[in-house]
Amino acid sequence: MAAGHPAREARSECSEEALAAAVADVPELARLLEIDPYLKPFAPDFQRRYKLFSQTLNNIGENEGGIDKFSRGYESFGVHRCADGGLYCKEWAPGAEGVFLTGDFNDWNPFAYPYKKLDFGKWELYIPPKQNRSVLVPHGSKLKVIIRSKSGEILYRISPWAKYVTRDGDNVNYDWIHWDPEHPYKFKHSKPKKPRGLRIYESHVGISSYEGKIASYKHFTCNVVPRIKDLGYNCIQLMAIMEHAYYASFGYQITSFFAASSRYGTPEELKELVDTAHSMGITVLLDVVHSHASKNSEDGLNMFDGTESCYFHYGPRGHHNLWDSRLFAYSSWEVLRFLLSNIRWWLEEYGFDGFRFDGVTSMLYHHHGTGQNFSGDYHEYFGLQVDEDALTYIMLANHLVHMLHPDSITIAEDVSGMPALCFPISQGGGGFDYRLAMAIPDKWIQLLKEYKDEDWNMGNIVYTLTNRRYLEKSIAYAESHDQALVGDKTLAFWLMDAEMYTNMSVLTPFTPVIDRGIQLHKMIRLITHALGGEGYLNFMGNEFGHPEWLDFPRKGNNESYHYARRQFHLTDDDLLRYKFLNNFDRDMNKLEERCHWLSAPQAHVSEEHETNKIIAFERAGLLFVFNFHPSNSYTDYRLGTTVPGKYKIVLDSDAAEYGGHQRLDHNTDFFSKPFEHNNCPYSLLVYIPNRVAFILQNVDLPS
């Protein structure tokens, strides 16, 4: 991520008058410019962005009665049972010549129920109840919207607002199922409070079993949620929930935005999953994909009304060539209604606590970030390359989320490092709570792939882990689902490769490869967790060094599920070394829960010694020590500290329960003396074995 200090060639066009006008128009812009004075030349850009947001919000207020009402589109669009037993249906299809509803409720008669055309491309239909007032379209009925295009073509479509779609047997296409259960799921537990320090377990329901099949919501609820709780994570980030016809897209080619994927079970079972997590105090985030949509026109939004535009930009602007998908027209009134209502739907209907927004870089720029090497020069984040329609939508979405539930969390997947993206909208920011620190996993893979251990650059590691914008919170991670996918390798695979299959038994001696792999795996995770951000993320299974990559069933692998699963049983086997990594991950999280380093100010780094390969820093009253040297251990090594007192070891990667060599005595007390070292007023002497990380806590400080 491009962050930290930008290239300083600031524009001179921003006069004092323009700066004053911008500060007057954006309520708290002065605060942002005080924090980062190098943004002053771009004050008019923040002013214009904030005005676009405010004007759109005001227009929604004047024309729709406010964003609260506007974001309830799912209450009228789609198909709804009325109190009298009739049916109310509504669609937006501006390019259609005619719209009809059909289904098994009327023996698939295509034109028996025509919609009435309204203004602004909307169509509505009311079907009166049966004479006995019984439900006209029972729960579980199959439906289709029929579109007569301007060219006279008859198109069978799934409503964009469909709440449940499923595919029978070997059918190629999805069926739209009218989801209206007699006894909908009732939530039993309230939402947890926003975590002080976010520890995220990134999860995919379908691969959560060791069996070669698609796992269910029920399986995840019963088997994985308790495991997540035990590991000390306080947040689950669920990916691939919004319905996607192509399983191997990993959930990133959405076809039905309001439908929870039926391949894992029913909507009620997903609600139970979220509710169960809440009962354990776990926050649940949804991986929301509003950056693009599937090109699939049979099951998705594409060509819904027979035209190329409708929900998307017309022409080249409406196509993402790299992703082979469609791009939303964010300035369209009905697209805004659709996407904002979609945000609200997942919060209100399913109880999600916020979102990780996918593909934010693609949304922010007309070039979608492709072929761009963001250097940190501020000019890259302003000007004509920025898609301000998309940015306005992002600001509206964040405004809505935090208006509805102030404890909600939003995370931006942005590789560009756009300034103020994670500042409040009132300060001219984008309104996100966090951004993903996407440079960190790239750095670890680069080191493992291109450098010998003795050539690792400590200063470069520290720079990568601390290079983030002041007061904009980051989620640090050593690896996510991206690194687990086939074609790449997990950290465990980079470290241990084929020996993971042959030398992970505790009944055999350590080989040099396995020993190095297990020790570095723990060290990489701990330093990322402690130094890299204000939140931490791990992809499911990677905490114990899952031995295989991730590959979904597809033609290229003969539709095999062998790699589309997580083998949790490996870490439960006492005879395998995977348990050591799992234990360390758990205790690392539990210690953060107790000491709160993620919510503490950024660390004070006192040492990054290139020859000794030592990194040391203080955060949250703890002294973190890392020796990355492959062979050198150090006796009576002096470490600087800012606080006097007695220190004790509270976490040690070399402990027996973590597959270490037990070279540190946990009964030792370390006393800091008023001996200045590395610009610290105090220092202490410690023994630091090679390839070890440990944490010292000042026991004289109040907890």
Secondary structure, DSSP 8 states (H G I E B T S, - for coil): ---SS------S---HHHHHHHHHHSTTHHHHHHH-GGGGGGHHHHHHHHHHHHHHHHHHHHHHS-HHHHTTGGGTSEEEE-TTS-EEEEEE-TTEEEEEEEEGGGTT-TTSSB-EE-GGGEEEEEE---TT---SS-TT-EEEEEEEETTS-EEEE--TT-S-EE--TT-SS-EEE----SS-----S------SSEEEEEEEGGG-SSSSS---HHHIIIIIHHHHHHTT--EEEEES-EE-S-GGGTT-S-SEEEEE-GGG--HHHHHHHHHHHHHTT-EEEEEE--S-B---TTTSSTTTTSSS-TTB-SGGGGEETTTTEE-B-TT-HHHHHHHHHHHHHHHHTS---EEEETTHHHHHBTTTTTT----S-GGGGSSTTB-HHHHHHHHHHHHHHHHH-TT-EEEE--SS--TTTTS-GGGTS---SEEE-THHHHHHHHHHHH--GGG--HHHHHHHHH---TT--EEE-S--HHHHBTTS--HHHHHHTTHHHHS-BTTS---HHHHHHHHHHHHHHHHHHHHS-SEEEEETTGGGT-SS-B----GGGTT--TTSS--THHHH-TTBTHHHHHHHHHHHHHHHHHH--TTS---EEEEEETTTTEEEEEETTEEEEEE--SS--EEEEEEEESS-SEEEEEEETTSGGGT----S-TT--EE-BS--BTTBSEEEEEEE-TTEEEEEEETTS--
